[in-house]
Every structure is written in C-alpha cells, then in structure tokens.
Amino acid sequence: MKLIGIPASPFVRKVGVVLTVKALEYDSEVVMPGDTSPEFRAMSPLGKIPVLVDGEFYIADSSVICEYLEEKYPEHPVMPEGAEQRARARFLEEYGDSKLIENASIIFREKFVNPVMMGQDTNLERVAEAENELLPPLLDYLESQVPPEGYLFGNFTTADISITSPIFNAEYTDYRVDPARWPKFAAFVQRVAEHPAVIKVRDAEQQVMSSMASGN
Ligand SMILES: N[C@@H](CCC(=O)N[C@@H](CS)C(=O)NCC(=O)O)C(=O)O
C-alpha cells in the first residue's frame, strides 16, 4: 500500500495511524497539498491529500480511506461497536477534521509553516485570535467528550486520532492545550501521543520533516 501526501498533514497522519493500528505495511510518498500534476489529480480530483493506493485501487479523502480500511481489513478494528457509538465516532472524526483543523492549523501555519518553511512573517494577531477566541470553545466541547482515562470508546479508534491530530500540528510550535483550563483533554492528547502507532507514525513524520528542513 502507498499513502500519498505530506506526513505532517493532520489528515495524512490520521490515515498513517489507522494503517499502523491495523498492522498494514505501507510506503509514504511525499506530495504537497494542491499538487497539480495530472497523475495526482487523476487520483485526487479535489486536489487534496491524502490518497491511498492499494494495489490497482486508489481513493482520496482521509475519512473515506479510513472507512475503506475498516471494511476491507476488519482485523484490529478502529471503529466502536453499535450504531450509536459508531455514529458518535463519525461525528467526532468530522469535528476534528473540520472546525478543529481549521482553527488549530492557523497556529501551525502562522508559527511554523510561514516562518520556518516559507521564510514569511507570522501574523501574531491571527495567532492570538486562534489561541484566545477560536480554539477555546472547541476545546471546551472536547473537554466534555473525552473520558478521564483511556480512549473515547475503549479501544483506540479513528475518532481518537482525528480529535488530536490537529493539536499535534499546533504542537510544532510552543502551543500546548492548557492543562489548567482543559485538564481532561490535555491528558487525553498526551495519552494518544503515547499510543505505539502514534509514536511510530510521528517518528517517521519527524524524519521526513527534518530532511525537508535540511533540504535533503
Ligand atoms: N476532507 C479531506 C480534507 C483533506 C485536506 O484538506 N487536505 C489538505 C492538506 S492538510 C489539502 O490537500 N489541501 C489542498 C487544497 O485544498 O487544495 C480529507 O479528510 O482527506
């Protein structure tokens, strides 16, 4: 299998973690978001990463990919049991993939991508807005959803990585979820970060990001 995209994308990381939890071997191919090559566009008509290639088959969109993986490779499930829990897991996945990424990525872009990778200025007002106004209500909601111990639904699921992956991007900077204000969610982020699949995927991501920073 091949996972296409830049590993620091929260969506690519999410799929990498699901593949790893399922013990599925895959190669990574670094493709930047918005790549215009006809080969990439043929696989990803919306121009977005990630794309998964599985033999002759390919498909884009992290949620679609994770659902495909769950159906095709049901061993080591990444969805909870039961219609209600599964619906709740999908909702939390969507919450992470939409509002949380939209706002956490402001910090990642302004304090990491722009200054470190692009040599551009950081918009400090935008960072302050994200940290003080946009993210707190989202973190309040997540604080109300995560358990004091363990994962969202017992076993580790796609929802667990979906609601933390955007935070891992913000953590490329000095940003951390404030444990004084959101103690349950801050501890949850830490627990997910310590899951063996997450450690493995983030270690590989670090290697790619370091070699990109050093130009190799
Ligand atoms: N719903 C998609 C969103 C993927 C997405 O937005 N990826 C970003 C990179 S993190 C991208 O490729 N953006 C390029 C663009 O929008 O042109 C998914 O879950 O895979």
The ligand as an ORCA input file, in Angstrom:
! r2SCAN-3c Opt
* xyz 0 1
  N     -11.672     16.021      3.663
  C     -10.313     15.820      3.240
  C      -9.514     17.072      3.534
  C      -8.051     16.932      3.099
  C      -7.356     18.277      3.045
  O      -7.969     19.360      3.165
  N      -6.042     18.226      2.832
  C      -5.288     19.440      2.679
  C      -3.893     19.329      3.292
  S      -3.881     19.170      5.029
  C      -5.083     19.685      1.196
  O      -4.709     18.798      0.477
  N      -5.325     20.923      0.744
  C      -5.086     21.288     -0.620
  C      -6.219     22.038     -1.241
  O      -7.255     22.227     -0.565
  O      -6.044     22.423     -2.395
  C      -9.728     14.592      3.962
  O     -10.233     14.229      5.028
  O      -8.806     13.980      3.427
*
